[in-house]
Amino acid sequence: MCENIINLSYLISAVLFIIGLKMMSAPKSARRGNLYSALGMLIAVCATLFEKNVIGYQFIIIGLVIGSAIGGFLSVTVKMTQMPQMVGLLNGYGGLASTLVGIAEYARLYPTLSLYDTVTIILTIIIGAITFSGSIVAYGKLEGIVSGRPITYPFQKTINLVQFFVIVGGSILLCSHPESYVWFSVIVLISFILGILLVLPVGGADMPVVICLLNSYSGMAGCAVGFVLSNYCLIITGSLVGASGIILTQIMCKAMNRSLTNVMFGAFGKVDSSGPETRTVNVQGYAPEDATIVLESASLVIIVPGYGLAVAQAQHNVRELADLLEKKGVAVKYAIHPVAGRMPGHMNILLAEANVPYEKLYEMEQINSEFERADVALVIGANDVTNPAAKNNSKSPIYGMPILEVEKAKTVIFLKRSMAPGFAGIENELFLLPKTMMLFGDAKDTVIKLVNLLK
C-alpha cells in the first residue's frame, strides 16, 4: 500500500510538472504554471522522504529550513537586473547537487560497483560537474566579476579536446576497474575544469544561449541521478528540464542566426587587433523637450526595451509614459527581441512586473512589419538587437542576426547612457542615422522627465 501511494505521488508530481511547463509557454498562465510545478516538487520530495529508509530526519529538516530560508530571501531581494545571475547560480546548484549524489553513491557502493552503477554515476558526475563550474563562470561574467569579453589562450580547443579524451578514457578504465578511486578522482577534477574552460571563451552577447544550455545540462544531470537512485520522478523531471532547455537553446541560436558550436567555440565579441579601429564619432544629443514634441505628435509609438531598461529599473516609469501617450490618442506597442537582455524572456518578465498588458507585447516576427508605419521607435537600453549592421555589413560579427528593424520608423529616439558599445563590442550604425535622436543619461531619469513634460 505504501509503495502504491508513493508511485501515485510520483505520477501526480510528473503530471503537475508537465502541466506547469505547458502553462509557462504563455505569459498569462506562467505564474500559475510555476506554482503547479513547485507543488509537484513538494509532493515528490515528501514521497521520496517516505520511500527511503531514512535513519534520522534531523539533518534533513535542518537542510530544508536553511535552504528554504536562503531561497526565500534570494527570491524576494533579487533585483530584476540580477535575475540572469540567479538563474545561472540555480543551474549550477542543481549540477553540484547531482555531482555530490554521484560521489556519495560511489563511496557507498565502493568497491563492489556493478557496471550499471558505474556508468550512471560517471554520467552524473561529468554532467553535474561541468554544469556547476560552467554556471559559476557564467555567473561571474554576468555579475562583472569575470570579463564579459571572450577569454581565449593558445591551444585552447586542443586542451579542451585532450581533457575530453582523458574523461572518456578514464571512464572506460573505471568501468573495467570500478575500485580505481584514482581515475574516479581524475574524472571529477577534470570535469570541473572542463566546465570552466568551456564557458570562459563565450562572450557576454551569448550569455542567453549559455544559460539555456546550462539549464539543459542541469536537467540531464538530474535525470542521470534518477538512474543512479532508481527514482522515476527524478528521471521524468530531469528529462523535462533537459529537453525544454535544449529546445530553448535552439530557439536562442536561431534568434541570433548562429549555431550552438559557434556560440560555444566561436569567441563571439573578441576584439580583433588586426581589424579596423573603432571610430570615434561625435553624435548630437537631444533634450527631453525635443523628444516630447515628437512623441506627442505621433500616431504610433513602438517601445523597444533592452538590458539598459532593466539596469535603470525604469519599467514602471515606461508603463506610466505609455499610459500618458495613450490618453493623448497615441497607439503604443512593445517590441520584444528574443535575446534583448541576459536571459530568455528577460524583457517579458521585466514588463510583466510593471503590469504592462500582455497583448501589447509583440515578438520580433510580429512587430517588424509595423516599424514602417510607426512614427516613433523609442529604444530604451537596447543596442545590438537594433543594429542595422546585422543586415548591412557582411564583415560585422553580428551579420545575419535577425534584429528589430527600428531604422524603418520615421523617427528613432534612443535612450542610452553613453556611446559605449553593447555586448557585441561594436558600434551601432543606428546612432549615425539623421532620423535618430540620442537622449543621453540614465534611462529612468530620462523617462521621468518625459513623463513630467507630457503631464
Secondary structure, DSSP 8 states (H G I E B T S, - for coil): -HHHHHHHHHHHHHHHHHHHHHHTTSHHHHHHHHHHHHHHHHHHHHHHHHHS--S-SHHHHHHHHHHHHHHHHHHHH--GGGHHHHHHHHHHHHHHHHHHHHHHHHHHHTT---HHHHHHHHHHHHHHHHHHHHHHHHHHHHHTSS-SS----TTHHHHHHHHHHHHHHHHHHHHH-TT-HHHHHHHHHHHHHHHHHHHTT--GGGHHHHHHHHHHHHHHHHHHHHHHHT-HHHHHHHHHHHHHHHHHHHHHHHHHT--HHHHHHS-TT---TTS---------B--HHHHHHHHHT-SEEEEEE-HHHHHHT-HHHHHHHHHHHHHTT-EEEEEE-TTSSSSTTHHHHHHHHTT--GGGEEEHHHHGGGGGG-SEEEEES--GGG-THHHH-TTSTTTT-----GGGSSEEEEEESSS---TT----GGGGSTTEEEEES-HHHHHHHHHHHH-
